[in-house]
Amino acid sequence: MKMAIIKTTFGRRTFLKSSALAGGGMVLGFSWLISCQSKSEEEVMAMPDEWFELNSYLKIGDNGLVTIYAPNPEFGQNVRTSMPMIIAEELDIDWNKVIVEQAPYHAEKYGFQFTGGSRGIMSRYEPLRMVGATARQMLREAAANAWEVPVKEITTENGVLFHNASERSGGYEIFASAAADIPIPTEVNLKSIKDFKTIGHSRKNIDGKDIVTGKPMFGMDYSKQGMLIAMIEHPPAFGMTLKSVNSAKAKAMPGIVDVVTIQSFQDGYEKSGFDTNAFPEIIAVVGKSTWEVIQAKKKLIIEWQPIESSTEMIKGFGGRKQKRNIPSGLESSEDHKLGIEAIASIPGKIVRKDGNPEEAFRTAAKVIERTYSAPFLAHNCMEPLNAFAHFEGDRVKIAAPIQIPSLIIPTLSASLGIPAENIEMELTRMGGGFGRKAYAHYVVEVALISQKVQAPVKLVYTREDDMTNGIYRPAYQATYKAALDENNNLIALHIKTGGIPESPLFANRFPAGAVDNYIAEEWSIDSNITIGAFRAPRSNFMAGAEQAFIDEVAEAAGKDPIQFRLDLLKRAKENPVGENNEYDAERYAGVLELVREKSAWSQSRPNVHRGVSAYFCHNTYAAHVLDLTIENGTPIVQKVSCAIDCGVVINPDAAINMAEGAITDGIGNAFFGEMTFKDGAPTKNNFHQYRMIRMKEAPKEISVHFVQNEINPTGMGEPPFPPIFGAVANAMYKAIGKRQYEQPFISEKNVMG
């Protein structure tokens, strides 16, 4: 690959926001950056005597240290390590000289501070490279001017500038002040990928030591002088709301300061998609300690009443609005099944149609039809919901574990009745997110509580509060139908899918484009049970259903399941059907070929049963081969071989960790994950009822392999998750001779339960 030349696009005012210098320090202004080291006590001791410090600036101190402020929230995906690696690569700085400061929320300085959707590295890769390369070029020009030599003769390595012909050298800090006065170059050279020394090489999690030694860094750790504790009481069932509360006994309990009622939204407020809130009116007990508040909650005398049916308009990205119907009534899982059976029996909304599927099915030699279903799922982050707020005058200070801080600001402003600029937000580390902490109603709640009691407050959800408050992965169902000709060629495919209360359909994904006759239709059922993004939204169901069905069709056609998929992808590559296919057939085939090789697919092992699955989502391709044994009637996952094409891998350590976590999480949900409802109430409220995967049930071995290419990075946190469901289902069929159509696979409904 030739050296890339990229336009900087930054004007001088944007890039050099400030040049207030001390001791030769240089301040380079750019956004969304984070560092590769935390500040330990030893590092603080070695800090420069002075440097100018503003959020959203890279700073080079008088001793060569570099600080990069980190705006993106962190919840375990390791962007606090991977993102600065991109800057360090192009800046050509010694990795050990970079430290981190977590930036607070600030829209003007940091833009859209969003962690989710597997878009962090993908959206920042080129801008971060450009900023690092621009800073390096300015330093080279400063050295060239000082030494009176052509800039093309100046080289860099690990934060040092060199002029080899005159045998002169100097650290970045020597030329930082002069570099600050150099005009921003209109274009800069980016490194060739073959010359990378940091990107593509593993770096350990910069927060690893702090995490394992218990250093306070999570929202649940947050504490301030005089802080009160608040806990909530919400309706016991979806479809109910508050009628009245008698809090006299609770207020009389030791340590209790107040009991308040909170209404999250002002009347007439137009909600956005991430304003989803299961129970916008709650009761909060506020006291001096968690234990005292828990005891006082038991003394509340509350009367609940049914909600009325309603319709609301939800404002989405780009100003698009979507109508949401909220029915009255207390829903049950058994009623959901009846509703799904009824709506699935009538035609749905056709989203895509290629060829003449009706005729193909009429004349087919063989037709296979199967239906797959999955229940609601709770997120169950390790860290339950929590947030801190201190409302004073017309201002509020927030500290919270939150995935998308910018989207909660309008709600806070409207609910509190204060200007958005009067909201200060500190971003704590999250103990898990998976989409749940994108819906920040708990931040609004704590701010309103603090406003009412006029004191600093930390709101803490118990596990029971968290698990029964939504926001859930929807319940889904999909019916697949395939037509084979007399030569066992797939000639038609029909997908009909829907859910409560949304459809999971991706009509333009594989195998669309690989089949001459194809039809995809969808449906949905309104519900008052709140749902939201759950790791790889919608894909987490569709991948499992699709890949289990493809295996069954391959078996009916008498073909190897991997080769059957590759044959379809060859058709999609060479002679695709339709024009809106979302995937790259060659890259899709690439992960299947890689996992076939790395798993030694053709080599059978006694009593080891293998399942394969592959899927495309979040711009990335992932394939798994899962090896399973049955021991004392229990399925044991021996090994998962994983192949991923996510473009350039910034930090292999972090990428492998994300794949391992996604695979283990997916196996647990496939085997055990399920939330059910009875008369509107969740039937599970803690881990003694809601089954999660346990240590002994995790795969004995996971091997992760990356397709090597020079494509810009794509998603990594979510793509390995969806295909594991299909791999589990296909391996279980090989093991017990029974196809898996209903998740969870291990329950009272299943012979393995």
C-alpha positions in Angstrom: 0.0 0.0 0.0 1.4 3.4 -1.0 1.6 6.2 1.6 -1.8 7.9 1.9 -2.1 11.6 1.6 -5.1 13.0 3.4 -6.6 16.5 3.5 -6.5 17.7 7.1 -9.9 19.5 6.9 -9.2 21.3 10.2 -8.8 25.0 10.0 -6.3 26.7 12.3 -9.0 28.0 14.7 -10.4 24.4 15.1 -7.0 22.7 15.4 -5.1 25.2 17.4 -7.7 26.3 19.9 -5.1 27.7 22.2 -1.3 28.1 22.2 -0.8 29.3 25.8 2.5 27.6 26.4 4.7 26.9 29.4 8.2 25.5 29.3 8.0 24.7 25.6 4.7 23.0 25.9 2.5 22.7 22.8 -1.3 22.5 22.9 -2.9 20.8 19.9 -6.7 21.1 19.7 -8.6 18.1 18.6 -11.5 16.1 19.8 -12.7 12.6 20.8 -9.3 11.4 21.9 -8.3 9.2 24.9 -5.0 8.0 26.2 -3.0 4.9 26.6 -2.1 5.3 30.3 -3.9 6.1 33.5 -2.3 8.6 35.9 -0.7 6.5 38.7 0.9 8.2 41.7 4.3 7.7 40.1 3.2 9.3 36.8 1.7 12.3 38.6 5.0 12.8 40.3 6.7 13.0 36.8 4.2 15.4 35.3 5.5 18.6 33.7 5.9 21.6 36.0 3.4 23.5 33.8 1.3 23.0 30.8 -1.9 24.6 29.5 -4.8 22.3 30.1 -8.2 22.5 28.4 -10.6 19.7 27.5 -10.4 18.4 24.0 -6.7 19.2 23.6 -3.7 17.1 23.1 -1.0 18.6 25.2 2.8 18.1 24.9 4.4 19.1 28.2 7.9 20.4 28.8 9.2 16.9 29.6 7.7 15.2 26.5 4.6 13.7 28.2 1.4 13.8 26.2 -2.1 14.1 27.6 -5.2 13.2 25.6 -8.7 13.9 26.9 -11.1 11.0 26.6 -14.7 12.0 25.7 -16.1 8.5 24.8 -17.8 6.7 27.6 -16.1 3.4 28.4 -17.9 0.2 29.4 -15.4 -2.5 28.8 -14.9 -2.4 25.0 -11.4 -0.9 25.7 -11.6 2.3 23.6 -9.6 4.0 26.3 -6.7 1.9 25.0 -7.5 1.4 21.3 -8.4 4.9 20.4 -5.1 6.5 21.6 -3.2 3.8 19.7 -4.4 5.4 16.5 -3.1 8.8 17.5 0.1 7.4 18.9 0.8 5.7 15.6 0.6 8.7 13.4 2.1 11.1 16.0 5.0 8.6 16.3 5.1 9.1 20.1 6.5 6.7 22.6 3.5 4.7 23.9 4.8 5.1 27.5 4.7 8.9 27.3 0.9 9.2 26.8 -1.5 9.6 29.8 -5.2 9.8 29.9 -7.8 12.3 31.3 -11.5 11.4 31.0 -13.3 14.4 29.5 -16.7 15.4 30.9 -19.8 15.8 28.6 -19.3 18.8 26.3 -21.1 18.8 23.0 -19.2 21.8 21.5 -15.8 20.3 22.3 -16.4 16.6 21.8 -19.3 16.3 19.5 -21.5 13.2 19.7 -20.1 11.4 22.7 -21.6 8.0 22.0 -20.5 4.5 22.9 -22.6 1.9 21.1 -23.6 0.5 17.8 -20.0 -0.8 17.3 -19.2 2.5 15.6 -16.5 4.0 17.9 -13.3 3.0 16.2 -15.0 2.9 12.8 -16.1 6.5 13.0 -12.9 7.8 14.6 -10.2 5.9 12.7 -9.4 8.4 9.9 -9.9 11.6 11.9 -7.6 10.4 14.7 -5.0 9.3 12.2 -5.2 12.7 10.5 -4.8 14.6 13.7 -1.8 12.6 14.8 -0.2 13.0 11.4 -0.9 16.8 11.3 0.7 17.3 14.7 3.7 15.3 13.6 4.1 17.3 10.4 4.0 20.6 12.4 6.7 19.4 14.7 8.8 18.3 11.7 8.4 21.8 10.2 9.4 23.4 13.4 12.6 21.3 13.6 13.4 22.0 9.9 13.1 25.7 10.5 15.3 25.6 13.6 18.0 23.5 11.9 17.6 25.3 8.5 17.2 22.1 6.6 14.4 20.8 4.2 11.5 19.4 6.1 11.6 16.3 4.0 14.9 15.4 5.7 13.3 15.4 9.1 12.3 12.0 10.5 10.6 11.0 13.7 10.7 8.0 16.0 9.1 7.6 19.5 8.6 11.3 20.1 12.1 12.4 18.9 12.9 14.4 15.7 16.0 13.5 13.7 18.1 15.1 11.0 20.4 12.3 10.1 22.7 14.2 7.7 23.8 16.6 10.5 23.4 14.1 13.3 21.0 16.4 15.2 18.0 15.3 17.2 15.6 16.6 19.7 12.4 15.6 21.6 9.0 16.9 20.6 9.0 19.1 23.7 11.9 21.1 22.4 10.1 22.2 19.3 6.5 22.3 20.6 6.4 26.0 21.2 7.7 26.8 17.7 5.4 24.2 16.1 2.4 26.0 17.6 3.0 29.0 15.4 3.3 26.9 12.1 0.2 27.1 9.8 -1.9 24.0 9.7 -0.8 22.0 6.6 -3.4 21.6 3.9 -2.5 17.9 3.5 -0.5 15.4 5.4 1.1 12.0 4.7 -0.4 9.0 6.5 1.7 6.0 7.2 1.5 2.9 5.1 -0.1 0.1 7.0 3.0 -2.0 6.6 4.9 0.6 8.7 2.5 0.5 11.6 4.3 -0.1 15.0 1.4 0.5 17.3 -1.8 -0.2 15.4 -2.2 -4.0 15.0 0.0 -4.7 18.0 -1.6 -5.7 21.3 -1.5 -3.2 24.2 -2.9 -4.1 27.6 -6.0 -2.4 29.0 -4.8 0.8 30.6 -7.3 0.5 33.4 -6.7 -3.2 34.0 -4.8 -2.7 37.2 -7.3 -0.2 38.6 -10.1 -2.5 37.8 -8.7 -5.6 39.5 -7.5 -3.7 42.5 -10.9 -2.1 43.0 -10.0 1.5 42.4 -13.2 3.6 42.4 -14.0 4.4 38.8 -17.6 3.2 38.2 -20.8 5.1 38.7 -21.7 2.9 41.7 -18.4 4.0 43.3 -19.2 7.7 43.1 -19.4 9.6 46.4 -19.5 13.2 47.5 -19.6 14.9 50.9 -23.1 15.1 52.3 -24.5 12.8 49.6 -27.9 11.1 50.3 -29.0 7.8 48.9 -32.2 7.4 46.9 -34.0 4.2 45.8 -37.2 3.8 43.8 -40.5 2.0 43.9 -42.1 1.5 40.6 -45.4 -0.2 39.5 -45.3 -4.0 40.0 -46.5 -4.6 36.5 -46.4 -3.1 33.0 -49.8 -1.6 32.2 -50.1 0.0 35.7 -49.3 3.4 37.1 -49.3 5.2 40.4 -52.7 6.1 42.0 -51.7 7.1 45.6 -49.1 6.6 48.2 -49.1 6.9 52.0 -45.4 7.5 53.0 -45.9 8.4 56.7 -44.5 5.2 58.1 -41.5 5.3 55.7 -40.7 8.9 56.6 -40.7 8.0 60.3 -38.0 5.3 59.8 -34.4 6.1 61.0 -32.2 7.9 58.6 -35.0 8.8 56.1 -34.9 12.4 54.8 -37.9 12.4 52.5 -40.2 10.4 50.2 -41.0 12.1 46.9 -42.9 11.3 43.7 -41.1 11.9 40.4 -42.6 12.5 37.0 -39.8 12.2 34.4 -41.4 14.1 31.6 -43.2 17.5 31.5 -46.6 17.4 30.0 -46.3 17.8 26.2 -42.6 17.0 26.0 -41.8 15.3 22.7 -39.6 12.2 23.5 -36.7 11.0 21.5 -36.0 7.3 20.8 -33.7 7.1 23.8 -36.2 8.6 26.2 -37.8 5.2 26.6 -38.9 4.8 30.2 -40.9 1.9 31.5 -42.4 3.9 34.4 -42.2 7.6 34.1 -43.9 8.2 37.4 -42.1 6.6 40.4 -41.7 7.0 44.2 -38.3 7.7 45.6 -37.2 7.1 49.2 -34.3 9.4 50.2 -32.1 8.7 53.2 -28.7 8.7 54.7 -27.7 5.1 53.9 -28.7 2.3 51.5 -29.8 -0.1 54.3 -32.0 2.5 55.9 -33.6 3.4 52.5 -34.3 -0.3 51.7 -36.0 -0.8 55.1 -38.1 2.3 54.6 -39.3 1.2 51.2 -41.0 -1.8 52.9 -43.2 0.6 54.8 -44.7 2.4 51.8 -48.4 1.9 51.3 -49.1 2.3 47.6 -52.1 1.9 45.4 -51.6 1.3 41.7 -54.1 1.7 38.8 -54.3 0.5 35.2 -53.0 2.8 32.5 -55.1 4.0 29.6 -54.3 3.3 26.0 -52.3 6.1 24.3 -50.3 7.0 21.3 -47.1 9.0 21.2 -44.8 10.4 18.6 -41.1 9.5 19.0 -38.5 11.8 17.5 -35.7 9.8 15.9 -32.3 10.7 14.3 -32.6 13.1 11.4 -35.9 14.5 12.7 -37.9 11.5 11.6 -40.9 10.7 13.8 -42.4 7.4 14.5 -45.8 6.6 16.1 -45.8 4.3 19.1 -49.1 2.7 20.3 -49.2 1.9 24.0 -52.1 -0.4 24.7 -53.8 -0.8 28.1 -54.1 -4.1 29.9 -51.8 -6.5 31.8 -49.9 -8.7 29.3 -48.8 -12.3 29.9 -46.4 -14.4 27.9 -49.1 -17.0 27.2 -51.3 -14.2 25.7 -48.3 -13.1 23.6 -48.1 -16.6 22.1 -51.7 -16.5 21.1 -51.3 -13.1 19.6 -48.3 -14.2 17.6 -50.1 -17.3 16.3 -52.9 -15.1 15.1 -50.9 -12.4 13.3 -48.4 -14.9 11.9 -51.2 -16.7 10.1 -52.2 -13.7 8.0 -50.1 -11.9 5.3 -47.5 -9.5 6.6 -46.0 -6.3 5.1 -43.9 -7.3 2.1 -40.5 -5.5 2.4 -38.6 -7.2 -0.5 -39.6 -9.5 -3.4 -37.3 -10.9 -6.1 -38.5 -13.1 -9.0 -41.6 -15.2 -8.7 -41.5 -17.0 -5.3 -45.1 -18.1 -5.5 -44.5 -20.0 -8.7 -41.2 -21.4 -7.5 -42.9 -22.8 -4.4 -45.8 -24.2 -6.4 -43.5 -26.2 -8.7 -40.8 -27.1 -6.1 -39.7 -30.7 -5.7 -39.3 -30.2 -1.9 -40.4 -27.5 0.5 -39.0 -27.0 4.0 -40.8 -24.7 6.5 -39.7 -24.0 10.0 -40.6 -21.5 12.7 -38.2 -20.1 15.3 -38.9 -18.0 18.4 -37.1 -16.2 21.2 -38.3 -14.6 24.4 -37.8 -11.2 25.9 -34.4 -10.8 27.5 -33.1 -8.6 30.3 -29.8 -6.8 29.9 -28.5 -7.7 33.4 -25.4 -5.5 33.3 -23.0 -6.4 36.2 -23.5 -2.8 37.5 -27.2 -2.0 38.1 -28.5 1.4 37.1 -27.2 4.3 39.2 -26.5 8.0 38.9 -25.5 11.0 41.0 -27.0 14.6 40.9 -26.5 17.8 42.8 -29.1 20.5 41.9 -28.2 23.9 43.2 -30.0 27.1 42.2 -30.6 26.7 38.5 -27.7 24.4 37.8 -27.1 20.6 38.2 -24.0 18.5 38.3 -24.4 14.9 37.1 -22.1 11.9 37.4 -23.4 8.8 35.7 -22.5 5.7 33.7 -24.3 6.5 30.5 -23.7 5.5 26.9 -25.1 8.5 25.1 -24.9 11.6 27.3 -25.8 14.1 24.6 -29.3 12.6 24.0 -30.4 13.0 27.7 -29.5 16.7 27.9 -32.7 17.9 26.2 -34.8 15.8 28.6 -32.9 17.0 31.6 -33.3 20.6 30.5 -37.1 20.2 29.9 -37.7 18.2 33.1 -35.7 20.4 35.4 -36.8 23.6 33.7 -33.2 24.9 33.3 -31.1 25.8 30.3 -29.0 23.0 28.7 -25.8 24.9 29.3 -26.5 24.7 33.1 -26.1 21.0 33.1 -22.6 19.7 33.9 -22.0 16.0 33.4 -19.1 13.8 34.5 -18.8 10.5 32.7 -18.0 7.5 35.0 -16.9 4.1 33.7 -19.8 1.7 33.1 -20.0 -1.8 34.5 -21.6 -3.1 31.4 -24.0 -1.4 28.9 -25.1 -3.6 26.0 -27.6 -0.9 25.0 -29.3 -0.6 28.4 -27.4 2.5 29.6 -28.3 4.3 26.4 -31.8 4.8 27.9 -30.9 7.2 30.7 -34.2 7.7 32.5 -32.4 7.1 35.8 -30.3 10.2 35.2 -33.5 12.3 34.9 -34.9 10.6 38.0 -31.9 11.4 40.2 -31.8 15.0 38.9 -35.4 15.5 39.8 -35.0 13.9 43.2 -32.0 16.2 44.0 -34.1 19.2 42.8 -36.9 18.2 45.2 -34.8 17.5 48.3 -32.2 20.2 47.5 -29.2 18.0 48.3 -26.6 15.9 46.5 -28.2 12.5 45.8 -27.0 9.1 44.5 -29.8 7.0 43.0 -29.2 3.2 43.3 -31.3 0.6 41.6 -31.3 -2.8 43.3 -31.0 -5.8 41.0 -34.7 -6.4 41.4 -35.4 -2.7 40.4 -33.1 -3.1 37.4 -34.4 -6.5 36.1 -38.1 -5.6 36.4 -37.9 -2.0 35.0 -37.1 -3.0 31.4 -35.8 -2.1 29.0 -35.9 -5.6 27.3 -34.8 -7.3 24.2 -38.1 -7.9 22.3 -39.7 -11.3 21.9 -39.4 -12.4 18.2 -40.7 -15.1 15.9 -39.6 -16.0 12.3 -40.9 -18.5 9.8 -38.6 -19.6 7.1 -39.7 -21.5 4.0 -37.3 -22.9 1.3 -38.0 -24.5 -2.0 -35.6 -27.0 -3.6 -35.7 -28.3 -7.2 -35.2 -32.0 -8.2 -31.4 -31.5 -8.1 -31.6 -30.1 -4.5 -30.8 -26.6 -5.6 -32.3 -23.8 -3.5 -34.7 -22.0 -5.9 -36.8 -19.9 -3.5 -36.8 -18.5 0.0 -39.6 -16.9 2.1 -39.0 -15.1 5.3 -41.8 -13.9 7.5 -40.9 -12.4 10.8 -42.1 -10.1 13.5 -42.0 -9.4 17.2 -43.4 -7.7 20.3 -43.4 -4.8 19.7 -41.1 -4.6 16.7 -39.9 -6.6 13.7 -36.4 -7.9 13.5 -36.3 -8.2 9.7 -33.2 -7.2 7.7 -34.7 -7.8 4.2 -31.5 -7.1 2.3 -29.0 -9.3 4.1 -27.9 -12.7 3.1 -29.3 -14.9 1.7 -31.1 -12.1 -0.1 -29.2 -11.7 -3.4 -28.2 -15.4 -3.5 -31.6 -16.8 -4.4 -33.6 -16.1 -7.6 -37.0 -16.1 -5.9 -37.1 -14.4 -2.6 -39.7 -12.7 -0.5 -39.4 -11.1 3.0 -42.4 -9.8 5.0 -42.8 -8.6 8.5 -45.4 -7.8 11.3 -45.4 -6.5 14.8 -47.7 -6.5 17.9 -48.2 -3.4 20.1 -47.2 -3.8 23.7 -46.8 -1.7 26.9 -43.7 -3.6 27.8 -40.7 -1.4 27.1 -38.0 -2.6 24.8 -34.8 -1.2 23.5 -31.4 -1.9 22.0 -29.8 -5.2 23.2 -26.3 -6.2 22.0 -26.5 -6.4 18.2 -30.2 -5.3 18.1 -32.5 -7.6 16.0 -29.5 -9.3 14.6 -29.2 -11.3 17.8 -32.3 -13.1 16.9 -32.3 -13.2 13.1 -28.8 -14.7 12.9 -29.7 -17.6 15.0 -33.0 -18.4 13.2 -31.5 -17.9 9.7 -28.3 -19.9 10.3 -30.2 -22.8 12.0 -32.6 -22.9 9.0 -29.8 -22.8 6.4 -28.2 -25.8 8.1 -31.5 -27.7 7.9 -31.8 -26.8 4.2 -28.2 -27.9 3.6 -28.9 -31.2 5.2 -32.1 -31.7 3.0 -30.0 -30.9 0.0 -27.3 -33.4 1.0 -24.6 -30.8 1.2 -21.9 -29.8 3.7 -23.2 -26.8 5.6 -20.2 -24.6 5.1 -19.9 -25.5 1.4 -23.7 -24.9 1.0 -23.2 -21.3 2.3 -20.2 -20.8 0.2 -22.0 -21.9 -2.9 -24.8 -19.3 -2.2 -22.2 -16.6 -1.6 -20.5 -17.4 -4.9 -23.8 -16.9 -6.6 -24.3 -13.6 -4.8 -20.8 -12.5 -5.8 -20.8 -13.5 -9.4 -24.5 -12.9 -10.4 -26.3 -11.2 -7.5 -30.1 -11.0 -7.4 -31.4 -7.5 -6.7 -29.6 -4.2 -6.2 -29.9 -3.5 -2.5 -27.9 -6.3 -1.0 -26.2 -5.0 2.2 -23.2 -7.4 2.4 -20.0 -8.1 0.5 -20.3 -11.7 -0.6 -16.5 -12.1 -1.0 -15.8 -10.9 2.6 -18.7 -13.0 3.9 -17.2 -16.1 2.2 -13.8 -15.2 3.6 -14.7 -15.7 7.2 -16.3 -19.0 6.4 -13.2 -20.2 4.6 -11.0 -19.0 7.4 -13.1 -20.7 10.2 -13.3 -23.9 8.1 -9.5 -23.9 8.0 -8.8 -22.9 11.6 -11.4 -25.3 13.1 -10.2 -28.2 11.0 -13.8 -28.6 10.0 -13.2 -31.7 7.9 -11.6 -33.6 10.8 -14.2 -35.4 12.9 -13.6 -36.3 16.5 -15.3 -39.0 18.5 -18.4 -37.8 20.5 -17.7 -34.1 19.5 -20.6 -32.5 17.7 -20.0 -29.4 15.6 -22.2 -26.5 14.5 -21.3 -23.7 12.1 -22.8 -20.2 11.8 -21.9 -17.0 10.1 -23.5 -13.5 10.0 -22.9 -9.9 8.8 -23.9 -7.0 11.0 -22.4 -3.6 12.0 -20.3 -3.6 8.9 -18.4 -6.8 10.0 -18.4 -10.4 9.1 -18.1 -13.2 11.8 -18.2 -17.0 11.6 -18.1 -19.6 14.4 -17.6 -23.3 14.6 -18.7 -24.7 18.0 -17.6 -28.0 19.3 -20.1 -29.6 21.8 -20.1 -32.8 23.9 -22.9 -34.3 26.0 -21.8 -35.3 29.5 -24.4 -36.7 31.9 -27.1 -35.4 29.7 -25.7 -31.9 29.8 -24.3 -30.0 26.7 -20.7 -28.9 27.3 -19.1 -26.4 24.9 -15.6 -27.6 24.4 -14.3 -25.1 21.9 -15.4 -22.2 19.7 -13.3 -21.3 16.7 -14.1 -17.8 15.5 -13.2 -15.9 12.3 -13.8 -12.2 12.0 -13.4 -9.6 9.2 -13.5 -6.2 10.8 -10.9 -4.6 8.6 -7.8 -3.3 10.3 -7.6 -4.5 13.9 -6.3 -1.7 16.1 -5.6 -3.6 19.2 -5.7 -7.4 18.8 -5.9 -8.0 22.6 -9.0 -5.8 22.9 -10.6 -7.3 19.8 -10.1 -10.9 21.0 -11.5 -10.0 24.4 -14.6 -8.6 22.8 -15.1 -11.7 20.7 -14.6 -14.0 23.7 -17.1 -12.0 25.7 -19.7 -12.0 22.9 -19.4 -15.7 22.4 -19.7 -16.5 26.0 -22.6 -14.1 26.5 -24.4 -15.5 23.4 -24.0 -19.1 24.6 -25.5 -18.2 27.9 -28.5 -16.5 26.3 -29.0 -19.3 23.8 -29.1 -21.9 26.6 -30.8 -20.1 29.4 -31.9 -16.5 28.6 -35.6 -15.8 29.1 -37.9 -13.2 30.6 -41.6 -14.0 30.9 -44.6 -12.1 32.2 -47.8 -12.9 34.1 -50.5 -10.2 34.3 -48.0 -7.6 33.3 -45.4 -8.5 36.0 -42.0 -9.9 35.2 -41.8 -13.4 36.6 -38.1 -13.1 37.4 -36.5 -10.4 39.4 -33.0 -11.7 40.3 -30.4 -14.3 39.4 -32.0 -17.0 41.5 -34.7 -17.0 38.8 -33.1 -15.5 35.7 -30.5 -18.0 34.6 -27.2 -16.7 33.4 -24.2 -18.7 32.2 -21.9 -19.9 34.9 -18.1 -20.3 34.9 -18.3 -24.1 34.4 -20.6 -23.6 31.4 -18.3 -21.2 29.5 -16.4 -22.7 26.5 -13.3 -24.5 27.6 -11.4 -22.8 24.7 -12.0 -20.0 22.3 -9.7 -19.3 19.4 -10.2 -16.0 17.5 -8.8 -15.4 14.0 -8.9 -12.2 12.0 -9.0 -11.8 8.2 -5.9 -9.8 7.3 -6.7 -6.9 5.0 -6.2 -3.1 4.8 -9.9 -2.1 5.0 -10.7 0.6 7.5 -11.9 -0.8 10.8 -15.5 -1.7 11.3 -17.6 -2.9 14.2 -16.2 -5.4 16.8 -18.2 -5.3 20.0 -21.5 -6.6 18.6 -20.8 -8.7 15.4 -19.4 -11.9 17.1 -22.6 -12.1 19.2 -25.4 -13.0 16.8 -23.9 -16.0 15.0 -23.2 -17.9 18.1 -26.9 -18.7 18.6 -27.0 -20.6 15.3 -23.7 -22.4 16.0 -25.2 -23.6 19.4 -28.4 -24.7 17.7 -26.7 -26.6 14.9 -24.2 -28.3 17.3 -27.1 -29.4 19.6 -28.9 -31.0 16.7 -25.8 -33.0 15.8 -25.5 -34.0 19.5 -29.1 -35.0 20.3 -30.8 -35.4 16.9 -33.4 -32.8 17.7 -33.6 -29.3 16.0 -33.8 -26.3 18.3 -36.6 -23.9 17.3 -37.4 -22.2 20.6 -35.0 -20.2 22.8 -33.9 -20.9 25.4 -32.6 -24.3 24.3 -32.3 -25.6 27.9 -35.6 -25.2 29.9 -38.6 -27.1 31.0 -39.7 -27.1 27.3 -36.6 -28.8 26.1 -35.5 -32.4 26.6 -32.2 -31.1 27.7 -33.7 -29.2 30.6 
